[in-house]
Amino acid sequence: MLEYRLVMKKEIELQQKKIEYTLRLSKRARRMRLAIYRDGAFVVTAPQFVGLTTIEQFILRKSEWVIGKIEYFKQFSGRIFIKNTKQEFALHKESALMLAIERMAHFNEIYQFSWGKVTIRNQKTRWGSCSKKGNINFNYKIALLPAHIADYIIVHELCHLKEFNHSRNFWNLVAQAIPGHREVRAELKKTGVSFF
């Protein structure tokens, strides 16, 4: 399993609300990133030598975005039903890109792969894709999934950089980061996104 230099639970007050978050300090992180998952988890990733005061000032500057996302995800339970519109895409595109980049860097500590562009798209039938040129696309709806399912999708496309197929070698690569990938795949089929 991958480990950050330090992972800890913290709490901060935003708009008169106490918000719990997980702080991850990473030697590979170049800048601070915020991610809020469908299950309500709020994760802050920062370079390992950035001080807590600087991190909390960054969160405070993003407080409106943080509160908005947390409140938005509270309305969902069980399956996710969203309108496949330009407005929904615009709302979640940035979060999905931040999530994809942060988790790709995280899992790439195992794989040491290189890739081209990472793009977020409004796809109707696919969670992601990887081109032979090493460009990776993700569906913006990864930002609406439970964290462990989003991780599986990200690792799946990451492993296509080496194995452009679904061979035994490919699944062995996936298992290095997601040992229980079969169970996660089954869960994805049951709790996936439904479209109007």
Backbone hydrogen bonds, N-H to C=O, Kabsch-Sander energy under -0.5 kcal/mol:
donor,donor_aa,acceptor,acceptor_aa,energy
5,R,25,L,-1.4
6,L,25,L,-1.3
8,M,23,L,-2.2
10,K,21,Y,-3.0
12,I,19,I,-2.5
14,L,12,I,-0.6
14,L,17,K,-3.2
17,K,14,L,-1.3
19,I,12,I,-3.6
19,I,17,K,-0.6
21,Y,10,K,-2.5
22,T,42,F,-2.8
23,L,8,M,-3.2
23,L,21,Y,-0.6
24,R,22,T,-0.5
24,R,44,V,-3.2
25,L,6,L,-2.8
25,L,23,L,-0.5
26,S,24,R,-0.6
26,S,46,A,-2.6
33,R,45,T,-2.6
35,A,43,V,-2.3
37,Y,41,A,-2.6
38,R,145,L,-1.1
40,G,37,Y,-2.2
43,V,35,A,-3.2
43,V,41,A,-0.5
44,V,22,T,-3.1
45,T,33,R,-2.5
45,T,43,V,-0.5
46,A,24,R,-2.5
48,Q,26,S,-1.3
50,V,47,P,-1.7
55,I,51,G,-2.0
56,E,52,L,-2.8
57,Q,53,T,-2.1
58,F,54,T,-1.8
59,I,55,I,-2.1
60,L,56,E,-2.5
61,R,57,Q,-1.8
62,K,58,F,-1.0
62,K,59,I,-0.6
63,S,60,L,-1.4
66,V,62,K,-2.5
67,I,63,S,-2.7
68,G,64,E,-2.1
69,K,65,W,-2.3
70,I,66,V,-2.4
71,E,67,I,-2.5
72,Y,68,G,-2.0
73,F,69,K,-2.3
74,K,70,I,-1.0
75,Q,71,E,-0.5
75,Q,72,Y,-1.1
76,F,73,F,-1.5
77,S,79,R,-0.5
80,I,192,G,-0.8
81,F,79,R,-0.5
82,I,80,I,-0.5
82,I,194,S,-1.3
85,T,83,K,-2.2
89,F,85,T,-2.2
90,A,86,K,-2.5
91,L,87,Q,-1.9
92,H,88,E,-1.8
93,K,89,F,-1.8
94,E,90,A,-0.5
96,A,92,H,-2.5
97,L,93,K,-2.3
98,M,94,E,-2.5
99,L,95,S,-2.4
100,A,96,A,-2.7
101,I,97,L,-2.6
102,E,98,M,-2.3
103,R,99,L,-2.5
104,M,100,A,-2.4
105,A,101,I,-2.0
106,H,102,E,-1.8
107,F,103,R,-2.8
108,N,104,M,-2.0
109,E,106,H,-1.1
110,I,107,F,-1.9
111,Y,107,F,-1.2
112,Q,108,N,-2.5
116,G,134,G,-3.1
119,T,117,K,-0.5
119,T,136,I,-2.6
121,R,119,T,-0.5
121,R,138,F,-2.9
123,Q,121,R,-1.0
129,S,137,N,-2.2
131,S,135,N,-2.8
134,G,131,S,-1.8
136,I,117,K,-2.9
137,N,129,S,-2.8
138,F,119,T,-2.4
139,N,127,W,-2.7
140,Y,121,R,-2.2
142,I,139,N,-2.0
143,A,140,Y,-1.6
144,L,141,K,-1.7
145,L,142,I,-1.1
149,I,146,P,-0.9
150,A,146,P,-2.2
151,D,147,A,-2.4
152,Y,148,H,-1.5
153,I,149,I,-2.0
154,I,150,A,-2.3
155,V,151,D,-2.8
156,H,152,Y,-2.6
157,E,153,I,-1.9
158,L,154,I,-2.1
159,C,155,V,-2.5
160,H,156,H,-0.8
161,L,158,L,-1.4
162,K,159,C,-1.3
163,E,159,C,-2.5
164,F,162,K,-0.6
165,N,163,E,-1.6
171,W,167,S,-2.1
172,N,168,R,-2.2
173,L,169,N,-1.8
174,V,170,F,-2.2
175,A,171,W,-2.2
176,Q,172,N,-0.8
176,Q,173,L,-0.9
177,A,173,L,-0.6
177,A,174,V,-1.3
178,I,174,V,-2.9
181,H,178,I,-1.5
184,V,180,G,-1.8
185,R,181,H,-2.6
186,A,182,R,-2.0
187,E,183,E,-2.1
188,L,184,V,-2.5
189,K,185,R,-1.7
190,K,186,A,-1.2
191,T,187,E,-2.5
192,G,188,L,-0.7
194,S,80,I,-2.6
196,F,82,I,-1.0
